[in-house]
Amino acid sequence: MLKIDNLVVAYGGIEALKGINLEVEEGKIVTLVGANGAGKSTTLRSVVGLVKPKSGSITYNNIDLLNMKTQDIVKLGITLVPEGRRIFPNLTVLENLKLGAYFRKDTNEIKKDLEWVYSLFPILKERHWQMAGTLSGGEQQMLAVGRALMSKPKLLMMDEPSLGLAPIIVNELFNIIKEIHNQGVTILLIEQNANAALHIADIGYVIETGMIKIKGEGKELLNNDEVRKAYLGENVSN
């Protein structure tokens, strides 16, 4: 579905991505894990056209994305839940959700998708009238995910969805991510919480200083000594 080949991205003279290769198969959950500054967010921002690569290619169902505008990429079926939620605090929950469907014209389907979002996040239905800026951090993250779903994505990309959330909310959020996947949405997830991400991922990539260091099945990476030591905080004996 998504194929990234030899992608190089530079900010000024510094290369944030140094020729990475990554694939997302339709129907899979793929996760990209790594430390702060490793290049995770840059990868997602490149896919949706917010960052222009120095070289390499990005294709989605064999369509070249590199010279497309962000809004046209969204219309193809790719949606990003950005780091930091980026909701509109001075609009209501419902207004934020409706903005997710901005490019859509299928009114009846939009209503169905709104009900689907409400079924995933009942608290959003309860608070549909409330200003989004007054929600808790966890509720705002749910709203950011719900807004993304309103664009009817085929590929949902999520940038650090668990950042700053209490453990109980993180568990709830990852259960919902699995439910979204079960409904037929392909997911590319980037996370510092490698343990949670690898538990639900079909395929995992480990990125360090702009380079992919390890690739494997999620469960395989959970048992990889290097990954356990560096990202799961475990002591691994020789």
Beta strands, then each sheet from edge to edge (+ up, - down):
strand 1: 2-11
strand 2: 14-24
strand 3: 29-33
strand 4: 55-60
strand 5: 63-64
strand 6: 78-81
strand 7: 155-159
strand 8: 186-191
strand 9: 203-208
strand 10: 211-217
sheet 1: 2+ 1- 4+ 5-
sheet 2: 6+ 7+ 8+ 3+ 9+ 10-
end
